[in-house]
Amino acid sequence: MADRYLTVAGTGVHEIEIRRSRFLCALAPVTSEEAAREVIAARRKADPAARHHCHAFVLGADGRVQRSSDDGEPAGTAGTPMLEVLRRRELTDTVAVVTRYFGGVLLGAGGLIRAYGQAVSEAVDVVGVREYRRLRLVEVVVDYDRAGRLENDIRSSPYLLHATRFEDVAHFDVGLPPDQGDAFHSWLADLTGGEAITAETGETWLPTP
């Protein structure tokens, strides 16, 4: 099972022009096929005059779900090269939609393949990439008199502070790589004089800082 994956850092649209045809690539992070198709539908609505809204998306930490569409372009000239860019960049939970406004000059199959791939590749460079890691979650409970300092120490440590809750005592949910449990507990005991209470609460995917 994968312990890390890459996705786009956020939503964005990047435009390139090739022989008077405009290619607008929209990227977005998504976690389901329904969400990906909502992004595709939104791009169609945003640019109703465009001739083509080609798309590709990859879903799942292992990239198992992969879909693409040429949306009226010659078969294999749009969706496939777009999907290939996502694969080559090792991106998942990502949808790409390239909207094309025809400029009057035929690009040919090779030209279309290069243009659609270039549109996605440049958009990824502009939007950026974010890494997610599969981490163990540990809940840390301390009294209020230790909470402020401990929160600061966790934020400046290699460990990831996932969530905080302040009730009758302070609760911190901390993400740990699978092999750092012993080191974290020793570190925590030194900071709190052994007074922190901990409990493992499962696993989750968290973005790296």
C-alpha positions in Angstrom: 0.0 0.0 0.0 1.3 3.5 -0.9 2.4 5.6 2.0 2.6 8.8 0.0 1.1 10.5 -3.1 1.2 13.7 -5.0 -1.7 15.9 -6.1 -2.0 19.5 -7.4 -1.6 22.1 -4.7 -4.9 23.9 -5.5 -7.2 25.0 -8.3 -6.0 27.2 -11.2 -6.3 27.9 -14.9 -3.4 28.4 -17.3 -3.7 29.3 -21.0 -1.3 28.7 -23.9 -1.7 29.6 -27.5 -0.5 27.5 -30.4 -1.0 28.6 -34.0 -3.9 30.8 -33.0 -5.7 28.1 -31.1 -6.2 28.8 -27.3 -5.8 26.0 -24.8 -7.1 26.8 -21.3 -6.1 24.1 -18.8 -8.0 24.0 -15.5 -6.6 21.9 -12.7 -8.2 20.9 -9.4 -7.6 18.5 -6.5 -10.5 16.0 -6.2 -11.2 12.9 -4.2 -14.0 11.2 -6.1 -15.2 10.7 -9.7 -18.3 12.8 -8.8 -16.2 15.7 -7.8 -14.1 15.4 -10.9 -17.1 15.4 -13.2 -18.5 18.5 -11.3 -15.2 20.3 -12.2 -15.6 19.2 -15.9 -19.2 20.4 -16.0 -18.2 23.8 -14.4 -15.6 24.3 -17.1 -18.2 23.6 -19.8 -20.5 26.2 -18.2 -17.7 28.7 -17.9 -16.7 28.5 -21.6 -19.9 27.5 -23.5 -18.6 28.9 -26.8 -15.5 26.6 -26.9 -15.5 23.7 -29.3 -13.8 21.1 -27.0 -13.6 20.5 -23.3 -11.2 17.5 -23.1 -10.4 16.0 -19.7 -8.4 13.5 -17.7 -8.4 12.5 -14.1 -6.6 10.1 -11.7 -8.0 9.1 -8.3 -6.9 7.1 -5.3 -3.7 7.0 -3.4 -2.6 4.2 -5.8 -3.9 6.0 -8.9 -6.1 3.1 -9.7 -9.0 5.1 -11.2 -8.0 6.8 -14.5 -10.4 8.4 -17.0 -10.0 10.6 -20.1 -12.0 12.0 -22.9 -11.1 13.6 -26.3 -14.5 15.4 -26.4 -14.7 15.5 -30.2 -11.0 15.8 -31.0 -9.5 13.0 -33.1 -9.2 9.8 -31.0 -6.2 9.7 -28.8 -5.0 13.3 -29.5 -6.3 15.0 -26.3 -7.4 12.9 -23.3 -4.7 10.4 -23.6 -1.8 12.9 -23.7 -3.4 14.8 -20.8 -3.6 11.6 -18.8 -0.1 10.7 -19.6 1.2 14.0 -18.1 -0.7 13.3 -14.9 0.9 9.8 -14.8 4.4 11.0 -15.6 4.1 13.7 -12.9 2.9 10.9 -10.5 -0.2 13.0 -9.7 -3.5 11.5 -8.3 -6.7 12.9 -6.9 -6.3 15.4 -9.7 -8.6 16.5 -12.6 -7.4 18.4 -15.7 -9.8 20.0 -18.2 -8.4 21.6 -21.3 -10.8 23.9 -23.1 -9.9 24.6 -26.7 -10.9 27.6 -28.8 -10.1 26.8 -32.5 -7.9 29.4 -34.2 -8.6 28.4 -37.8 -5.3 26.5 -38.3 -5.4 22.7 -38.3 -2.7 21.3 -36.0 -2.8 17.6 -37.1 -2.7 14.7 -34.8 0.9 15.2 -33.7 0.3 18.9 -33.1 -2.8 18.2 -31.0 -1.0 15.6 -28.8 1.8 18.0 -28.1 -0.6 20.9 -27.5 -2.8 19.1 -25.0 0.1 17.6 -23.2 1.9 21.0 -23.0 -1.2 22.7 -21.7 -1.5 20.3 -18.7 2.3 20.2 -18.0 2.6 24.0 -17.9 -0.6 24.3 -15.7 1.0 21.8 -13.2 4.1 24.0 -13.1 2.0 27.1 -12.4 -0.4 25.6 -9.8 2.2 23.5 -8.1 2.2 20.1 -6.4 1.5 19.0 -2.8 2.6 15.7 -1.2 0.4 13.7 1.2 1.7 11.1 3.5 -0.2 8.2 5.3 0.5 8.8 9.0 -0.4 7.3 12.3 -2.6 9.5 14.4 -1.8 9.9 18.1 -4.0 11.9 20.5 -2.0 13.7 23.2 -3.8 15.0 26.3 -2.3 17.5 28.7 -3.4 20.0 31.3 -3.9 23.6 30.2 -0.8 24.8 32.0 1.4 22.7 29.5 -0.8 23.3 26.5 0.6 26.5 25.0 4.2 25.5 25.2 3.5 21.9 23.9 1.6 23.2 20.9 4.5 25.5 20.0 6.9 22.6 20.4 4.9 20.3 18.2 4.5 22.9 15.5 8.3 23.4 15.4 9.0 19.6 15.5 9.2 17.1 12.6 5.8 15.8 13.7 2.5 17.1 12.1 -0.1 18.8 14.3 -3.4 17.6 12.7 -6.0 19.1 15.0 -6.4 20.7 18.5 -9.4 20.6 20.9 -9.7 22.5 24.2 -12.2 21.0 26.6 -11.6 20.3 30.2 -8.0 19.5 29.1 -6.1 20.1 25.9 -6.2 17.6 23.1 -3.6 17.5 20.2 -3.9 15.0 17.3 -0.4 14.4 15.9 0.5 12.6 12.7 3.6 10.3 12.8 5.4 8.3 10.2 5.0 4.6 11.0 8.6 4.2 12.2 8.7 7.2 14.5 6.4 6.1 17.3 9.1 5.3 19.8 11.0 8.5 19.1 7.9 10.6 19.4 6.9 9.1 22.8 10.4 9.6 24.2 10.4 13.2 22.9 7.0 13.9 24.4 7.9 12.4 27.8 11.0 14.6 28.0 8.9 17.7 27.2 6.1 17.0 29.7 7.9 15.2 32.4 5.9 12.0 31.5 2.6 13.7 32.3 1.1 13.6 28.8 -1.5 10.9 28.1 -1.4 9.4 24.6 -3.6 7.1 22.6 -3.4 5.9 19.0 -6.5 6.7 17.0 -5.9 5.3 13.6 -4.4 6.5 10.3 -5.0 9.4 7.9 -3.5 11.2 5.0 -2.0 14.5 5.8 -0.2 17.1 3.6 3.5 17.7 4.3 4.4 21.2 5.4 
